[in-house]
Amino acid sequence: MWAALAAVGKDPSTGGYRRGGWTPTEREATHWFTDQCTSRGLTLESDGLGNLVAWWNPITGSPALDRAGSAGRVPSVPGVVTGSHLDSVIDGGAFDGPLGVVSALAAVDRLRAEGFSPSVPIGVGAFVEEEGSRFGMPCLGSRVAAGVLSADKALALQDRAGVTLAEALEVAGADPAGVGPSPLLDRMGAFVELHVEQGRALTSPVGVASSIWPHGRFRFTFRGEANHAGTTLMEDRHDPMLTYAMTALAANKQARLAGARATFGRLSVEPNGTNAVPSQVTAWLDARAASDEVLQSLLGAITRQATERAERDGTTVEMVAESVSPVVDFQPGLRDRLVGVLEGAVGAAPVLPTGAGHDAGVFSAAGIPTAMLFVRNPTGVSHSPAEYAELDDCLVGVEALAAVLRDLAR
């Protein structure tokens, strides 16, 4: 499974993946997923946006038939859902998202091979546009499914080419009129997401998440005056690039002082000419911190310094929050239950927070009992072609996930 999926959407020149939401490569990965589910006799259920859950649904009372399939019926009672996402950041790694989907299918295979008969349905999920790499909204699929993001706002989002989400759905053969809160959530009695760890904190093969740091994406627009690069005196310029540059340095310093994270990773310049002072610079800040209070303090400090510098440069600055996710503390009872299960199945599983956002955070905030498993990342590199996890650790992850599903679906 891993070899087949790892070939989809990989750029041969960089080794990175480009699976933006509803692009041909992301659709190819989705078709791979649906084929895998169909071949296992799982019942596929989709919502209007394209979020998918494939159900292993014990509806007959017959363990033999339950292992073979579920006769094309969706569950009548809430079940345990696992899975992740198939999209990627631009030039991302192979493991972020797909590892959770492949591991979920492998864990179901393991349980079936053991003859396990769950007392509640088990679902394998693949949720769309988790990274937000195309439409700029992280966890887009789960946000719409949970009703956190309205259909109107979601459908009006535009990618960098000016294509709206509504238009992208039509191209993909979906009806935008069906987008809205998802019936899938009504059938999610619990959600467990397995994910590659995206730092170097995990030293054991598998860990359990305690929380997700609050985080957000903030658009800074710096405006000045376009002018000639060769004839305009330095003291006569109103250069928004200078204001931006100081803001980027300020963000780095303030984040280090606060023990937080601040990254300007995307930039748009107008008119974007080599021999012209720019008239406008738009920059997107990704900011994360251990608490909501620290995050707000960090943003305040960065914005204040940007404004002060703009006054000196004769420019202006405007900051708009495009998405903000508060801290997510996973339920201690469920978290500790998983730690106990893993202790007996694969050994000690450290508990650790993460600064990365996940669909699990959205579902937890929506009131669904939610937990996360992490698989060790030996390099700590993520959102890069160098993202990696050892095969042996990934197999321990499958064992761990199977053990958790076995416990929760009794």
Secondary structure, DSSP 8 states (H G I E B T S, - for coil): -HHHHHTTTB-TTTS-B---TTSHHHHHHHHHHHHHHHHTT-EEEE-TT--EEEEE---SS-HHHHHH--TT---SS-EEEEEE-----TTB-SSTTHHHHHHHHHHHHHHHHHT---SS-EEEEE-TTSS-TTTS-TTHHHHHHHTSS-HHHHHH-B-TTS-BHHHHHHHTT--GGG-SS-GGGGGEEEEEEEEE--SS---SSEEEEEEE--EEEEEEEEE---EETTTS-GGG---HHHHHHHHHHHHHHHHHHHT-EEEEEEEEEES--TTEE-SEEEEEEEEE-SSHHHHHHHHHHHHHHHHHHHHHHT-EEEEEEEEEE--EE--HHHHHHHHHHHHHHTS---EEEESS--HHHHHHHTT--EEEEEE--SS---SSTT----HHHHHHHHHHHHHHHHHHT-
